Amino acid sequence: MKEVLLTSEGLEKLREEIEHLSNVKRREVAERIKQAREFGDITENSEYDDAKNEQAMLEHRIAMLEERLRNAKVIEGGGTARGVVGLGTRVKIKDMDANETLEYIIVGSAEADPIAKKLSNESPVGQAIIGRKKGETVEVAAPRGLLKYKIMDVKVA
């Protein structure tokens, strides 16, 4: 698995999710399996089958998250040269066509969440603005055509 870039906040959320799934959800699923067994013959017991499937999905999710944690590299905006867009920086960009200003924190793909204004460094816009400075204009190829963004501000997140 490739290196997973996370902010310190993203690393903490990953640890919390693993902790919750490993302790709380495992217990809940084990209880469901126990209750389903009490219904009798497990060969024709849909509740048991559902609980076992949930257990398998849960274990897969925990294993995937633990693998991500093992390959995690914490990024901090402070390591970037002052005024240059990089991982962990907060950037304000202006969509030149829509005349709309957007603000994002540049994060690794594992932590990306456009709704929370966290933009992946691997996204088309993220790739276009990484390494750029305030005042520069970039063009991004998108399905609806070429988009132009002007970098209005760059700060450490």
Disulfide bonds with the S-S distance in Angstrom:
none
